[in-house]
Amino acid sequence: MRKVALLVDDSRVSRMMLSSLILAEDSSWHVFEAGNGAEAVSMAEQHQPTLIILDINMPVMDGFEAAALLRPMLPKTTLLF
């Protein structure tokens, strides 16, 4: 199974830490990063991730708004807040 993660957080440091943790556990993951929910929706459409980790409070579009768009687009993708 293809393992693609999308990390969505307006904090670059938080994204880097999560990415490091995921890759340290299993280096076969492909990890992409987005700084807000709008970027996440666009990137999710392009990369079809199997896991999306969303921050709740972000500029432009928060995690809940992004999840509302992502859930119907990617029904088999796991969303974590």
C-alpha positions as CSV (number, residue, x, y, z in Angstrom):
1,M,0.0,0.0,0.0
2,R,1.2,3.5,-0.9
3,K,1.8,5.6,2.2
4,V,1.4,9.3,1.7
5,A,1.0,11.8,4.6
6,L,-0.1,15.4,4.4
7,L,0.8,17.5,7.4
8,V,-1.2,20.7,7.7
9,D,-0.1,23.3,10.3
10,D,0.7,27.0,10.1
11,S,3.8,26.3,12.2
12,R,6.7,25.2,10.0
13,V,8.4,23.8,13.2
14,S,5.4,21.7,14.0
15,R,5.3,20.3,10.5
16,M,9.0,19.5,10.6
17,M,8.7,17.7,13.9
18,L,5.8,15.6,12.8
19,S,7.5,14.8,9.5
20,S,10.6,13.7,11.4
21,L,8.6,11.5,13.7
22,I,6.7,9.8,10.9
23,L,9.9,9.2,8.8
24,A,11.9,8.0,11.8
25,E,9.2,5.3,12.5
26,D,8.9,4.2,8.8
27,S,11.0,5.8,6.1
28,S,8.7,4.5,3.3
29,W,6.2,7.3,3.9
30,H,6.0,10.2,1.4
31,V,5.4,13.3,3.5
32,F,4.0,16.6,2.1
33,E,3.3,19.8,4.1
34,A,0.7,22.6,3.8
35,G,0.6,25.8,5.8
36,N,-3.2,26.2,5.9
37,G,-6.4,24.4,5.0
38,A,-6.7,25.9,1.5
39,E,-3.3,24.6,0.6
40,A,-4.2,21.2,2.1
41,V,-7.2,20.8,-0.1
42,S,-5.2,21.6,-3.2
43,M,-2.3,19.3,-2.2
44,A,-4.7,16.5,-1.1
45,E,-6.3,16.5,-4.5
46,Q,-2.9,16.3,-6.2
47,H,-1.2,13.7,-3.9
48,Q,-4.1,11.6,-2.7
49,P,-2.7,11.1,0.8
50,T,-3.7,8.1,3.0
51,L,-3.2,10.2,6.2
52,I,-3.9,13.9,6.8
53,I,-2.9,15.5,10.1
54,L,-4.7,18.8,10.5
55,D,-4.1,21.7,12.9
56,I,-7.4,23.2,14.0
57,N,-6.5,26.9,14.2
58,M,-4.9,28.2,11.0
59,P,-5.2,31.3,8.8
60,V,-7.1,31.3,5.5
61,M,-9.0,28.0,6.3
62,D,-9.0,26.2,9.6
63,G,-8.8,22.4,10.1
64,F,-12.5,21.9,10.5
65,E,-13.3,23.8,7.3
66,A,-10.6,21.9,5.4
67,A,-11.9,18.5,6.8
68,A,-15.4,19.3,5.5
69,L,-14.0,19.6,2.0
70,L,-11.5,16.8,2.3
71,R,-13.9,14.1,3.7
72,P,-16.1,13.8,0.6
73,M,-13.1,14.2,-1.8
74,L,-11.1,11.5,0.0
75,P,-13.5,9.2,1.9
76,K,-10.9,6.5,2.6
77,T,-8.2,8.9,3.9
78,T,-7.7,9.0,7.7
79,L,-8.0,12.6,9.1
80,L,-6.5,13.4,12.4
81,F,-6.7,16.7,14.4
